Amino acid sequence: MITSLNLYKDKITKLESGFPGISNNFRFYLKKAFNYPDSSIILNDDIYVSDQEAILIEEFINLSKKQVPIEYILNDSEFYGRNFYVDNRVLVPRDETELIIDILLDQDIKNNSKIIDLGTGSGCLGISIALEIPESCVLGVDKYPDAIDVAIKNKDIHKVSNFNVKQSDWFSNVNEENFEFVVSNPPYIESTDMHLKNLIHEPRSALVSLEKGLLDLKKICSQAYNKLKKDGILILEHGYNQADDVKKIMELNNYSEIKNFKDYHLHPRITLGKK
């Protein structure tokens, strides 16, 4: 059966009121999945889709109505200018996490620096660091085997030799010491946070932490201190309203020269402390 793309575009337009953003996502999907040029999508060219394309478009519509993120539908997400494989075993990378790399690159990085990415998930942060600092040795750890599988897949996609992965609940299975840098985007959302209702397809274990979202931040601050070398640096992402709490946690764990950095929305998002 021959189907015009315009029929699907009309169908998507009618869905927009109930599913805001589906039109933009559909245009993005057509570009990524079928390599359709912008001109053909926007100018309503009389394009006819194949049976296989029609099946995929119907799948896109059904998944979008279930509020599945476009990144999971495409199994692709951009982070720090590179594309990473993602599925519902790992978080969709966020723009604000890129700030960790910008902050790290501003530090005094020695050759062969040892860097650890705690809670690596898809590996997008650790792999990006390894690619940006090719003389470094980066270890990505995650508690969950499913996440480790995704990180390994991305390691292979990017052919990065200075990034390795290990299964570990934070530092529990990490024997190495004397890290120059510890970075992490850990779970920091409180279980009652209203934002969770919009994150139903992402792994809750990578989002939610006990003690008002601070438990994992506390664990990392405590464990990282003994794993860092003298003058080593800890860089943590946290909630927009947790900067004061994270500063106090770092102070209690003897970190010095504590600094906070705002994200692109001017929210206090990243905190750095030195051993």
C-alpha positions in Angstrom: 0.0 0.0 0.0 1.3 3.4 -1.0 0.9 6.1 1.7 1.6 9.8 1.4 3.8 11.4 4.1 1.4 14.3 4.2 -1.3 12.0 5.6 1.0 11.3 8.6 1.9 14.9 8.9 -1.8 15.8 9.1 -2.3 13.0 11.7 0.6 14.4 13.8 -0.8 17.9 13.6 -4.1 16.8 15.1 -2.2 15.0 17.9 -0.2 18.1 18.9 -2.9 19.6 21.2 -2.9 16.4 23.3 0.8 15.6 23.0 2.7 18.9 22.9 6.0 18.7 21.0 5.1 15.7 18.9 5.3 17.7 15.7 8.8 18.8 16.3 9.8 15.3 17.4 8.2 13.9 14.2 10.3 16.2 12.0 13.4 15.3 13.9 12.5 11.6 13.6 12.1 11.8 9.8 15.5 13.5 9.5 17.3 10.9 11.8 15.5 7.7 10.9 14.9 8.3 7.1 17.4 11.1 6.3 14.7 13.3 4.9 15.9 16.8 4.2 14.4 19.7 6.0 13.1 21.2 2.7 11.0 18.1 2.0 9.6 17.9 5.4 8.7 21.6 5.7 7.5 22.3 2.1 5.0 19.5 2.1 6.6 17.7 -0.9 4.4 14.8 -2.1 6.6 12.1 -0.6 5.4 8.5 -0.5 6.7 6.3 2.2 7.5 2.6 1.9 5.6 -0.1 3.8 8.6 -0.4 6.2 8.7 3.3 6.7 5.0 3.4 7.4 5.4 0.7 10.0 8.2 2.7 11.7 6.1 5.9 11.6 3.1 4.2 13.2 5.5 2.9 15.9 6.8 6.4 16.4 3.2 7.7 16.9 2.2 4.9 19.3 5.4 5.3 21.4 5.0 9.1 21.4 1.4 8.8 22.7 2.9 6.8 25.6 5.3 9.7 26.2 8.4 7.6 25.4 11.3 10.1 24.9 12.3 10.6 21.2 15.9 9.6 22.3 14.6 6.1 23.2 12.6 5.8 20.0 15.7 6.5 18.0 18.1 4.8 20.4 20.2 7.9 19.9 21.1 11.0 22.0 23.5 13.9 21.5 25.9 14.8 24.3 28.9 17.2 24.0 28.7 17.1 20.2 28.7 13.3 19.9 25.9 10.8 19.5 25.4 8.0 22.0 23.2 4.9 22.0 20.5 5.1 24.7 17.6 3.0 25.7 15.4 2.8 28.8 18.1 1.1 30.8 19.9 4.4 31.2 19.1 8.1 31.5 18.7 10.3 28.5 21.8 12.7 28.7 21.0 16.2 29.8 22.6 19.4 28.6 23.5 20.5 32.1 25.7 17.5 32.6 28.0 18.8 29.8 29.0 21.5 32.2 31.0 18.9 34.2 33.3 18.5 31.2 33.7 22.3 30.7 34.6 22.7 34.4 37.0 19.7 34.3 38.8 21.1 31.2 39.5 24.3 33.0 41.5 22.4 35.7 45.2 21.7 35.7 45.1 18.3 34.0 48.4 16.4 34.0 49.3 13.7 31.5 47.9 10.3 32.3 45.5 11.8 34.8 43.3 9.1 36.5 39.6 10.1 36.3 36.6 8.2 37.5 33.0 8.7 36.4 30.7 7.4 39.2 27.3 6.2 38.0 28.4 6.2 34.4 25.1 5.0 32.9 25.3 5.2 29.1 29.0 6.3 29.5 28.3 9.6 27.7 30.1 11.6 30.4 33.1 9.3 30.9 33.6 8.6 27.2 33.3 12.3 26.4 36.0 13.1 29.0 38.2 10.3 27.6 37.9 11.7 24.1 38.4 15.3 25.1 41.5 14.3 27.2 43.0 11.5 25.2 46.1 11.2 27.5 43.8 10.5 30.5 42.7 7.2 31.9 39.0 7.2 32.6 37.1 4.6 34.6 33.3 4.5 34.4 31.5 2.6 37.2 27.9 1.7 37.6 26.0 -0.4 40.0 23.7 -1.9 37.4 24.8 -4.6 34.8 22.2 -3.2 32.3 23.9 0.2 32.4 27.3 -1.4 32.1 26.1 -3.1 28.9 25.1 0.2 27.4 28.4 1.9 28.4 30.3 -0.9 26.7 28.3 -0.5 23.6 29.1 3.2 23.5 32.7 2.5 24.2 32.8 0.3 21.1 30.8 2.8 19.0 33.3 5.5 19.8 36.4 3.2 19.7 37.7 4.9 22.8 40.7 3.0 24.3 41.3 5.1 27.4 37.8 4.5 28.9 37.1 1.3 30.8 34.1 0.2 32.8 33.5 -1.7 36.0 30.5 -2.8 38.0 30.5 -1.2 41.4 28.2 0.5 43.9 30.1 3.8 43.9 33.6 2.9 45.2 32.7 -0.5 46.8 34.4 -2.5 44.1 37.0 0.0 43.1 40.5 -0.9 44.4 42.3 1.9 42.5 43.3 5.0 44.4 45.0 8.3 43.8 42.5 9.6 41.3 43.1 13.2 40.2 39.4 13.7 39.5 36.2 12.1 40.6 33.1 13.2 38.6 29.5 12.1 39.0 25.9 12.8 38.0 24.3 10.7 40.7 20.7 10.2 41.6 19.6 13.3 43.5 15.8 13.7 43.0 13.6 13.3 46.1 11.0 10.5 45.8 8.1 13.0 46.1 9.4 15.4 43.5 6.7 16.4 41.0 9.1 16.2 38.1 9.1 12.4 38.3 5.7 12.2 36.8 7.2 13.3 33.5 10.1 10.8 33.7 8.1 7.5 33.7 10.3 5.8 31.1 13.7 6.5 32.6 15.2 4.2 35.2 14.0 5.4 38.6 17.2 4.0 40.3 19.3 6.6 38.3 17.0 9.5 39.4 15.8 9.0 43.0 17.9 9.1 46.2 16.8 8.9 49.8 17.3 11.6 52.5 15.7 14.3 50.4 17.8 13.3 47.4 21.1 13.7 49.2 22.0 10.2 50.3 24.1 9.2 47.3 25.7 12.6 47.2 26.7 12.0 50.8 28.1 8.6 50.0 30.2 9.9 47.1 31.6 12.8 49.1 32.6 10.5 51.9 34.1 7.7 49.8 35.8 9.9 47.2 37.9 11.7 49.7 40.1 8.7 50.5 40.3 7.7 46.8 41.5 11.1 45.6 45.2 12.0 45.7 46.3 15.1 47.5 44.8 18.2 45.8 42.5 15.9 43.8 39.2 17.3 42.8 35.6 16.1 43.2 33.0 17.5 40.8 29.3 16.7 41.4 26.1 17.5 39.6 23.1 18.0 41.9 19.6 19.5 42.0 19.0 23.3 41.5 18.0 23.6 45.2 20.8 21.5 46.7 23.8 23.7 46.3 23.9 24.8 50.0 23.4 21.2 51.2 26.2 19.8 49.0 28.5 22.6 50.1 27.9 21.6 53.8 28.4 17.9 52.9 31.7 18.7 51.3 32.8 20.8 54.2 31.9 18.0 56.7 34.1 15.7 54.6 37.1 18.1 54.7 37.0 19.3 51.1 38.3 22.8 50.5 38.1 25.5 47.9 34.5 24.6 47.3 32.9 26.3 44.3 29.5 26.2 42.7 28.7 26.6 39.0 25.4 27.6 37.4 24.0 25.7 34.5 22.7 27.2 31.2 19.4 28.1 32.9 21.4 29.9 35.7 20.5 27.3 38.3 23.3 26.3 40.7 23.9 22.8 39.4 27.6 21.7 39.8 29.8 21.8 42.9 33.5 21.3 43.0 35.7 20.6 46.0 39.4 19.9 46.5 41.0 17.4 48.8 
